[in-house]
């Protein structure tokens, strides 16, 4: 959450932003405008990737300031384009739209929250996999993470509806495994910021997969591949969970070679801007895939259905397969073959 008292107007957040070309004076001027509640160019240029949080040396959370102002001003491309989706989501959260879906599982196993994603947005066979066998599965607008609404100009949705979503999950009476980063962020990060009650135990997908692979080491066939990783924007809120991904890679026998666009320097998948600034989006995708290929990667690993979908075209264009993180585990466990025609 934005904390003006921590901002020393150093400008690092926007000087380091790879989607604008601001010198320090311009960066400071932009932040000053936002702090005064005024419009600024960065509101239209921002891709909502959250990287400026990592660049901020004082923890002031400049991304939250930008997102709040994007919603308040309402004229930036992301806010204009996202308005219909936010209106539909508000109906679902208020019980007037897309109803939640629940597939009951074993009483002693946790529930898997899909956020508001459709089942078909995940790889075929995901929920029949041994990874999730016996788990209760829930999805729908009522279970929406809300943290991702910043990509549509809806920063205040967390404050308005966050407790209701958490209460809905709590009504299941189960521990929750979040298959999407932003669901976990609502429970683990945003709940603390807004003082929400989280009356259930919860776990990030990466930790869950790490634990499963640890418990089934004898069933793993080491893959012997090199893999690049496409970080979902929400990982900026929970960087410590990258360690679980590193251990997953180790357990399935793959290497994560160093490349330019990863960890602190990871680039956005471009989903928030693909329809508002297509030229920039395609350029970012091109640089991202060329970088992954240059480091010797055999595939690009995704962990977000949106990232996975928007990167379908460049994956085909550059001949570098993308593999969803759950499918990587399924391949190592012998449930699926390595993609045909890939490296």
Steps between C-alpha positions, in 0.01 A plus 500: 500500500631848410680671788590860414705531818748248359541673164817710481434600137813326375325408174649149485157341445449669162862552397533120497162435334570330167175621343583872515816700441504748788806671640506561874347847486211378285444198723483716812264745328263216408490366855442849638197542272353172623564591863306822438208301358563621145514325165844397371631334185612189689135406555462435127847349458485261798459130413405416862793257527574606863877510437523854637440353846821303468688807378382714794779499763279614788192273467261786423300280257483736199304245298205538736510879455500459122218243504283717727548797273432296186164406649429853627584681175342222293627612160808279455462217246511226765217656703286572194551153355446323830177675600258241348688213664496676837126564474438131429727398786323733744170329414653159570648615830163639602318177406350640182726341239718198430419250776778310667562136414601235748613143435501321837795283594616286787415637846860482621659677203535875438313705244664628183395856414505586130418863564247606232673304222308253288600132515594505131755776561728240654673220307283201414496238774631733772226424749503126431871489578638315799620841617147608595314170532234510769518875553191719505520747211334842500485781245290800404460872554424446868851359542678768296839597641432873440872585515507457122236769452783754486559376144152631413497827693328354807745546786223564757333162436725342764383744765134476396465123460807333651345392828199358319717281278697375800176426688371305200810283501481462877145362464648191334649400834824392336861600458547685171762446231515794260578399144552864399745746654247778541264291710784429738591869502149591619531269800866550580577862408188707444318356801776632725492842333123539539454310826291220353431187700632181336341217703660210312841358421624564149789413274655621176497262202880494485530383860230239443674364188836501678351297785331255263820441304698452820250235610513320162870519417508135397245569224697783341699462179762772483439705186848635432376822337573870522196715572424872502220627723233757420418662834141606558484868605363408843828330589629854563292496819637163617861472377589253774291233327742489211709270720226236476518516120876452511452190712232367263748537215763317702262216587399438137856527379502821299725806504398864501780671308566866566344739255429871479124497553447309822458560872546875565523568126207282392275652234122505484326238283330809342141388564398839649619690191460256210181679387602855594862514383550203274828625352662523843352166606642318198840661554506386863398148403769490232776608737375258766499195272829587332657531844361160607633337184839667534549356848445151358153432640311198367165649606339792681313418821183692582299505824206724406221412254502855364876494437464156347230617260656827390835332433349238269574700185866583574558145624397371158677779313836448672476122525545497876230293674332632811412257775267575791667431834254222589568330167873513568437299816270262313768439237755417769249265667436317172145626443586693185775491235736786431339719227548354152715694257661697782864541580 
